[in-house]
Amino acid sequence: MVIGIPREIKNNEYRCAAIPETVSELVQRGHSVLIERGAGTGSSISDTDFVQAGAVLTDCQTVWESSELIYKVKEILPPEYRFLRKDLTILTYLHSNAHREMTDELLKSGCIGIAYEDITDAAGNFPLLRPMSELAGKGGFFMACQFMQSINGGGGLMLTRVSGVATPEILIIGAGNAGMGAAEMAASLGNRVTILDVSIERLESARNRLPSNVQLLYSNQSNLSSCLSRVDVVFNCILWPKARKDHLITRAMLKAMKPSAMIVDVSCDEGGAVETCRATSHDNPVYREEGILHYCVDNIPSAFSRTATYSLANATLPYAREIADKGPVRALRENPHLRKGLTCFYGILTLEETGLKQSRPYKRPEDITELAH
Ligand SMILES: NC(=O)c1ccc[n+]([C@@H]2O[C@H](COP(=O)([O-])OP(=O)(O)OC[C@H]3O[C@@H](n4cnc5c(N)ncnc54)[C@H](O)[C@@H]3O)[C@@H](O)[C@H]2O)c1
């Protein structure tokens, strides 16, 4: 199969879908890999690195027009719509529920679209979300270290244990992939860390993985309120249901926090668990509400693009390889986890979430004759 890797064109997106190791594996299996010149530059991977791994370097148009599988990172943007066509398969983060116009274009073209974020594993988890969540949690901690500095407008606290000085207190809400990433960093620097979660299993697993300077509490209003009044940094790492309208941390609750405290909203759901969250960008990452500093960047991993590229490419390769080896229809028919990510198939919407959110007709992939087992 001919696999194309275009350069990402979204603002502040420095990741690339492939790494040289990915390319050599695909080439060794008999596939051809076309890479757009400069696709790896944002992740410090040179064109030469890709050529040495067996890729053919070319321009954007040739990558899109000559490939059967487009393997990328972000959703399809307007300049890329003209390349969509029926005999093309796209494997990427699509987030079709948030992009109505792109969904129209995908359906109109009749291409096959498979979304990383909806692919599942045997335990029902999302293996292509996990690596980025971990990096967002870890990266969010580095951002807290940066924006806590007085030279950056923060409270001037160094987030580590220093002799003779009170140890900073850090609250992490949600002990999932992101929360555990933040907790690992915060705890390893000696901070006093509290994790809140509603899942006892998640708290149990956190207890086994983290050192004893981490307290594990059940998430309820009483524990949350007492933590909020004394901590220096709050990390929101909950996977908040999209339909939920209430908030865990309301605007009124910010008044009980220390004025020097900050909130890092890793989950970054506007109107979600943190009422005062609004998504920000790396260009303008922080703002204050009720005097409390908020950091709400919705693509933290792209600041750590090389790490993120390697981590994402390792996780996505098995799916790209299966599509390339078997062809998309057989791969989708044989792999129920890949099928969960199917967003559109020859003009039919196959993702229930997008169908419901955008009031569009949709079909379950299992009800499509070509995909039935
Ligand atoms: N900002 C970014 O750049 C970025 C990047 C990747 C992921 N994310 C986001 O990070 C969030 C977390 O992702 P994840 O993979 O860690 O999710 P996850 O499902 O692994 O973890 C979520 C945790 O929240 C817990 N939880 C649910 N309700 C709770 C409550 N009321 N109180 C306390 N805990 C509660 C769950 O039990 C679970 O342990 C998601 O919203 C994801 O979209 C952000």
The ligand as an SDF file (V2000), in Angstrom:
LIG
                    3D

 44 48  0  0  0  0  0  0  0  0999 V2000
   -4.9120   19.5800   27.5970 N   0  0  0  0  0  0  0  0  0  0  0  0
   -4.4020   18.6520   26.8110 C   0  0  0  0  0  0  0  0  0  0  0  0
   -3.4940   18.9120   26.0160 O   0  0  0  0  0  0  0  0  0  0  0  0
   -4.9010   17.2460   26.8900 C   0  0  0  0  0  0  0  0  0  0  0  0
   -4.2040   16.2250   26.2200 C   0  0  0  0  0  0  0  0  0  0  0  0
   -4.6560   14.9080   26.3700 C   0  0  0  0  0  0  0  0  0  0  0  0
   -5.7970   14.6440   27.1420 C   0  0  0  0  0  0  0  0  0  0  0  0
   -6.4540   15.6890   27.7450 N   0  0  0  0  0  0  0  0  0  0  0  0
   -7.6760   15.4740   28.5640 C   0  0  0  0  0  0  0  0  0  0  0  0
   -7.3350   14.9900   29.8470 O   0  0  0  0  0  0  0  0  0  0  0  0
   -8.5310   14.4290   30.4260 C   0  0  0  0  0  0  0  0  0  0  0  0
   -8.2040   13.1840   31.2070 C   0  0  0  0  0  0  0  0  0  0  0  0
   -7.8390   12.1550   30.2970 O   0  0  0  0  0  0  0  0  0  0  0  0
   -7.3960   10.7200   30.8610 P   0  0  0  0  0  0  0  0  0  0  0  0
   -6.9360    9.9200   29.7030 O   0  0  0  0  0  0  0  0  0  0  0  0
   -6.4790   10.8950   32.0260 O   0  0  0  0  0  0  0  0  0  0  0  0
   -8.8130   10.1550   31.3720 O   0  0  0  0  0  0  0  0  0  0  0  0
   -9.0470    8.8820   32.2960 P   0  0  0  0  0  0  0  0  0  0  0  0
  -10.3690    8.3370   31.9330 O   0  0  0  0  0  0  0  0  0  0  0  0
   -7.8580    7.9720   32.2630 O   0  0  0  0  0  0  0  0  0  0  0  0
   -9.1080    9.5150   33.7810 O   0  0  0  0  0  0  0  0  0  0  0  0
  -10.1640   10.2710   34.2580 C   0  0  0  0  0  0  0  0  0  0  0  0
  -10.3000    9.9980   35.7480 C   0  0  0  0  0  0  0  0  0  0  0  0
  -11.2450   10.9270   36.2840 O   0  0  0  0  0  0  0  0  0  0  0  0
  -11.9210   10.2220   37.3290 C   0  0  0  0  0  0  0  0  0  0  0  0
  -13.1330   10.9460   37.7110 N   0  0  0  0  0  0  0  0  0  0  0  0
  -14.3460   10.9820   37.0900 C   0  0  0  0  0  0  0  0  0  0  0  0
  -15.2020   11.7630   37.7990 N   0  0  0  0  0  0  0  0  0  0  0  0
  -14.5110   12.2410   38.8600 C   0  0  0  0  0  0  0  0  0  0  0  0
  -14.8310   13.1070   39.9410 C   0  0  0  0  0  0  0  0  0  0  0  0
  -16.0500   13.6430   40.0820 N   0  0  0  0  0  0  0  0  0  0  0  0
  -13.8690   13.3850   40.8490 N   0  0  0  0  0  0  0  0  0  0  0  0
  -12.6380   12.8570   40.7310 C   0  0  0  0  0  0  0  0  0  0  0  0
  -12.2720   12.0290   39.7290 N   0  0  0  0  0  0  0  0  0  0  0  0
  -13.1910   11.7230   38.8050 C   0  0  0  0  0  0  0  0  0  0  0  0
  -12.1600    8.8450   36.7090 C   0  0  0  0  0  0  0  0  0  0  0  0
  -12.5100    7.8760   37.6960 O   0  0  0  0  0  0  0  0  0  0  0  0
  -10.8050    8.5880   36.0640 C   0  0  0  0  0  0  0  0  0  0  0  0
   -9.9040    7.9400   36.9550 O   0  0  0  0  0  0  0  0  0  0  0  0
   -9.4970   14.2230   29.2520 C   0  0  0  0  0  0  0  0  0  0  0  0
  -10.5010   15.2180   29.3080 O   0  0  0  0  0  0  0  0  0  0  0  0
   -8.6240   14.4310   28.0340 C   0  0  0  0  0  0  0  0  0  0  0  0
   -9.3650   14.9260   26.9200 O   0  0  0  0  0  0  0  0  0  0  0  0
   -6.0180   16.9600   27.6390 C   0  0  0  0  0  0  0  0  0  0  0  0
  1  2  1  0
  2  3  2  0
  2  4  1  0
  4  5  1  0
  4 44  2  0
  5  6  2  0
  6  7  1  0
  7  8  2  0
  8  9  1  0
  8 44  1  0
  9 10  1  0
  9 42  1  0
 10 11  1  0
 11 12  1  0
 11 40  1  0
 12 13  1  0
 13 14  1  0
 14 15  2  0
 14 16  1  0
 14 17  1  0
 17 18  1  0
 18 19  2  0
 18 20  1  0
 18 21  1  0
 21 22  1  0
 22 23  1  0
 23 24  1  0
 23 38  1  0
 24 25  1  0
 25 26  1  0
 25 36  1  0
 26 27  1  0
 26 35  1  0
 27 28  2  0
 28 29  1  0
 29 30  1  0
 29 35  2  0
 30 31  1  0
 30 32  2  0
 32 33  1  0
 33 34  2  0
 34 35  1  0
 36 37  1  0
 36 38  1  0
 38 39  1  0
 40 41  1  0
 40 42  1  0
 42 43  1  0
M  CHG  2   8   1  16  -1
M  END
$$$$
